[in-house]
């Protein structure tokens, strides 16, 4: 099992940004003021639950505070940086921790799905964001 100590600071930040950015990407794909609060709350609950995951990597990522984006981040910025972070994370995990790759993918997709369902989602914009995340994780 791999954890934070197996990665450089830059690699760890990329793993974190990809994971938390996935939930944020789905959230900003269909912006609604009250929906954003529901989605943020749902993501926070999911992260707390993931602290009991079998994967050490997922547990340690879930224990960290979300990172990477400020309140003023544009949807395009969130999308570009999240997808880039996910692609970089997959490449890093393939080299350093291939046994953790599927756990990371599942964790990221669960975060995205959680955000999509939090506000009664499921619209085309959110589905499109999830498809982009899946593509970046491939």
Secondary structure, 3 states (H helix, E strand, C coil): CCCHHHCCHHHHHHHHHHHHHHHHHHHHHCCCHHHHHHHHHHHHHHHHHHCCCCCHHHHHHHHCCCCCCCCCCCHHHHHHHHHHHHHHHHHHHHHHCHHHHHHHHHHHHHHHHHHHHHCCCCCHHHHHHHHHHHHHHC
